[in-house]
Structures are given as structure tokens and as C-alpha cells.
Amino acid sequence: MIKFPDDVDSDEFLEVLQQALDAAVVKRHSMSRAEYTAIFTAIYRCQCCAQPKPTKMAPDAKSTSIQLSSHRDRRLYDWITDYIIQVTSEIGARMMQLSGEELLTSYIDEWEHFQLIHMLVGRLFHSVDQNWIESKRLYSPSYTTVSNTLIQLWYVYLFQHISIHLMANTIQLVRQERDGGIIDGLLIVKLYKALVELAPKDMDGLRVPFREDLGVYIRHYEIPYIVAAIAYIDQRVCSLRKSTRMREYIGVLSELLAQEEQRSEVYLRPESLNPAKNALNLQFLVREVDQICEMAGAMLEAGDDRDGLRIIYSLLKRFDGSDTLQTLQRKFISSAESDILQGCPQRPTSADSRNSDFTLTAVDYFDSKLDTYKATIHELFQGDSNYIAALEKAFAQVINSSAAKSKLTTRPSRLAAEYCNLVLAKNKLQLTGPGDDTKQAVAYLCKAMQIVHAYKSKDEFFNYYRRLLARRLLNNTSYSMDLEKAAISVIYETMMRSSNLAVYKKIADHSQTLEGTASTKSTEAQEMVGEIVISEEYSHEFVRQHPELTFSMSVKTLSAIQWSDIVKSHDTSFALPRVLNEACDLYRQFYKLKHAKQTIKWQREFCKVTVQLYFPDSTSRFAESGYTFVLNVYQFAILELFTGSSAFNEDAALTHSQIRLATSMSIDRV
């Protein structure tokens, strides 16, 4: 057990303290970790206990420990510096005899032990540091702390002597790995981290702009590592570059650069990756970039070297954000735009061609082209979002061009609306099945929405769509109300997403206005669908309340605001047939009970009457089932003149004037 004298400033106390430090630090191979801890704790406790404490009432009392005397400061400082110089010199001489992984292992072990000493001594001599700073005693050339003094001594007396030897062996190990050899990569990682930790302050020769604390790492590891990588790649591609075999050159270069980039992510700090990439770009790509871009253009025109395009993109991607990458993007998008416009379907002029067939063909063509080019971008250009955005802009240019409108012989907005109508109307497109109707229909709608997304006038599309929606709702030809609601949601999302296209600069500058417009349009369509749903509920309730009716009646009650520009009645003189007029009066009373302040105006020209006719004496196969006729209200009024309920004789022929007189129809209507 070490016993310390009472007088902490006596030579005897300092000799005992140095012996304890020798036992704890210098003779470390013969002591356990527990013995280290016990000795350092004893020294630290003895140091604190031996120091006199300030009087609590003293006006100049301090919360920190009272510093050691100047004499003891010098003795302790001299001991620790002499120790580090002696130990590092011995370590350096021994390391110069080692090589390869053995050398790296030895350096890393010694550094880890030095870090332990560094931490413990720094804590032990904390009061010495305070005395140096407060008294401005220049014990070291750079006027710094005990901690930094230890780092400086390690760097000057050990690292500088072995740095060339150590780095040469490190680079040689990396070269072995590049050549396919197996090494312990963890040793290299530990080494570069040790060099990062070796950061002596206030040494002008190690200063690096913007990365001052990494001077040792940068000068002794990062730079030699990058230089070695350049030399290795140059050796592999030099002959290809001189022989002007550019296609083979970029293939081999791309593979080597990709491998080097993966290796650098392991053996370099994250902050070193950009300097390494830039150095390799400067050495191997900058001079050839124009030639590479020309080769890319030729490949795009020929379309027969997808691997080559993938390689070129990976190389130019190293110049991310530069003009070179944008040049390739412009060439690809220009080629895509030209191809889409050139293959745009042209509406046939033959009389037997159906409009719906062309609508399906045109929308499917645009959808297929976009899918093809998006797949190409994912395959060749790593799904680059800039390429996707550029493709959408190019597609918008095509859709809004006069050449496309000329081939389609219609506005793209109308084409998209008609396609939506084919999806949403009964018996138009064959959906997969009852369980997948909505999902499948939405997939169809998304094809048309690509055109809507690209087309400049969203209002134009919506006006076409709303008219077709009204036709489906009035004629009961909607596939389902749920599907109509889902379609409105898809359209709303498309109109909102369109503000992201830079080609619509005028709209994008007023995104708030666009959002309000999209919300208003979708709300209008939703209210139209909602009114039809409510009308069906009212009709069912009305029929239940009037069982005396001899026919089923369905009334659509429409808002004058939402339907005013679609439903317009001009025939006010026409008198409804008696059977319909009586039913309409009953419904008016029924509706008045629910909405006392609202007035009903009948839109006669939209009235449809389904009539079932039977011919019992007929030998036709429809004799039992009869014939079903769907008539407008004017046809029904004329038909009723020949039934038993009419004042006219069933067998009599009626003249034009008699029909007009009986129905109050206009001449044009009859």
C-alpha cells in the first residue's frame, strides 16, 4: 500500500506520487485493470484530501478545487512529458520492424492504451490545467492543456517517425483487397478512426481549410488513399483509353468506379466521399464527358444498347446537378416526346368506325407509352425523379400541341371525358367482376387522368365530364353511385396534383386558386350524384305512400343551381297526359310536405316512360313476354290517344292537327 506524506508540496510527496504513476502507467503489463483503478483512485483522493479547503465566508472563495502549487505543477508536467517521449520512442522503434496487418494491429493497440492514459491523466491533472490557464504559464510551446500536450507528443515523437511506413502498409493492404485478396478490413477502419482522434491543436502545419481538426487524417490517410485509388484504376483502363475503345472503356471504368465507391464508404469518413468522388471524376471523366454524351445520343437514336445507356447514366450521375446529366436527360426526353407524338392515333374517317373504339384506342396508346417510358427510366436511370418529372412535362407538350389535336380530331379533354363515360356507364367496358368493380374502374380512370393531368385546361375537361355525368344520372345509365363517387375523388386528386407541373406556370403561381377551383368542381359533381341518390329515396317513399298508382314512378328532383346549364326546358305549352299529370300533382304535394319553401318545375323533355305491350293473338316468341318500349313523354302522349282511356276511337286514324290539338304540342315537336 502506497503511503503519501502529509505535505503535498514536499519533494518526498512528489517522489511517492511519481512512483505511483510509474506503477500505474509505465509498468502496465504487470498490473491488472483493478490495480490501475485502485492506484489512480488513491492518488486522486489523496490529492483532493491533502489540499486545504477555502473558508465558506471568504469573499474570494471558489467552487473549484484549489490549484496545486507552481512547484508541483512543474514536477508533474515534467514527469508526464518525459514519460510520453520515452514510451513513444520505444514504440516507434519497435513498429518500424513490423509490416502488414501486424503493424496496424500494434499501432491500434498502442493507441487504445494511450487513450486510456490520456483520459486518466487528464482527469488527474485537471487542477494543473486550471493553473496553467489562469496563471498564463507557458509550459508548452503552444500554451495549451495537459491533454493536448500528450497528443502533440504522440504525434511528434511517434507518428511522424512511422507515418510513411504505416500508410504504405495500409495502402498495400487496400491494394490486396482491390486485387481480390482477403484482408481484415476492420483494422483499416480502426486505423483511420485512430487518425481522426489524433488531432493536436495549435499546430500550424496540420491546419486544413474547413476541416481543421482532421489535419492528420487528411494529410496522412485520405490523400494517399485517393491517390492510390486513382493509380489503381488508371492502370486498369489506361490501354483502353489510349486505343479509343470508348464503349469498352466506359464499361470497365463504370464497374471500377462503382467498386471504389462501395469501398470508400467503408474505408473513408462520410465527409471524405465527395472529395474522393470529385478527384476520380476529374481524372477519368471530365475530359471524356462530351464524347460520352455524344455516345448517349447515338444510343438513344439506335435504341439497341440499353446496357450502354445504363452505364453512361451511372457515370454522368457522378456529376449530379451538372449540365452533363441534364444533357442526357434532355436527349432522352426529346426522343420520347417525338416518339409519342409520331405514334399518336389518328381518328379514322370511315363511316363504319365507332367513336368509342377510337376513344379506347387513343387513351390506351397514351397510357401504354407513358408506362413504357417510366419503366425505361426505372431500368436505365435508377427511377430518377427528375426524369419522371421531365417525361410528364414532355407528355404535356404533346397533349397540348396542335399536332395531337389534329390527329385526334378532338380536344384531349373531351377524349378523356368520353373515356371516363365508357368506364362509368352501364354496358360500356366489361369490368372484371362484382367484387373488383371499383378497383378495376379506378384503374381505367387513371389512364384518362394522365391526359387530364397533362392538359392545360382542367375546366374544359370538367365541363365535358359534368355533361356526360348528367346524362348518365338522368338516363339511369350509371354503373353505380359508389363508382361515380369514387370517380369524382380520382378527378379531384388529379386536378390538385396538376399544380406540380412547371409547364403550368400560370396555374402553379396561383395554387390556392387552383385548390379552390378543384374543390368547387368536385363538390358540384358530388352534389349532383347526391341529389340523384336522395331522389331515389324520395321516389321509393312516394310509391309506398300511394299504392293506388297502377304504375311505378321515379322522380329526379334536381337543384336549379347545379343543373341550370344542363337541364333547360323550352316547351311550356305541352300538356302532360292525364295519367302522368295526376301522378305529378300527388308528388308535388308529397314534396311540399318535406320542403315547404321550394317550388317544383317539371322538365318534360327529360321524362321517360317504359311501356309493356302484349299481343295475345301473335304467334311470335314474344307473345307471352310482350314487347318493352322506352318512350319519351311526347311519344307516350301520342300513344295514349289510341288507348281505351282516350276520348278518341282506338281504330280511328288521327290527323296531324288532331294530335296537336289533343296534346298542345308545337308543330315542330309533333
Buried (B, 14 or more C-beta within 10 A) or exposed (E): EEEBBEEBBEEEBBEBBBEBBEBBBEEBEEBEEEEBEBBBEBBBEBBEEBBEEBEEEEEEEEEEBBBBEEEBBBBBBEBBBEBBBEBBEEBBEEBEEBBBBEBBBBBBEBBEBBBEBBEBBBEBBBBBBBBBEEEEBEBBEEEBBBBBBBBBBBBBBBBEBBBEBBBBBBBEBBBEBBEEEEBEBEBBEBBBBBBBBBBBBEBEEBEBEEBEBBBBBBBBBBBBBBEBBBEBBEEEBEEBBEEEEBBEBBBBBBEBBBEBBEBBEEBBBEEBEEBBBBBBBEBBBEEBBEEBBEBBBEBBEEEEBEEBBBBBBBBBBBBEEEEBBBBBBBBBBBBBBEBBBEEBBEBEEEEEEEEBEBBBEBBBBBBEBBEEBBEBBEEBBEEBEBBBBBBBBBBBBBBBBEEBBEBBEBBBBBBBBBBBBBBBBEEBBEBEEEEEBBEBBBEBBBBBBBBBBBBBBBEBBBBBBBEBBBBBBBEEBBBEBEBBBBBBBBBBBBBBEBBEBEBBEEBBEEEEEBEEBBEEBBBBBBBBBBBBEEBBEBBEEBBEEEEEBEEEBEBBBBBEEBBEEBBEEEBEEBEBBEBBEEBBEBBEEBBEEEEEEEEEEBBBBBBBBEBEEEEEEEEEEEEEEBEEEEBEBBBBBBBBBBEEEBEBEEEEEBEEEEBBEBBBBEEEBE
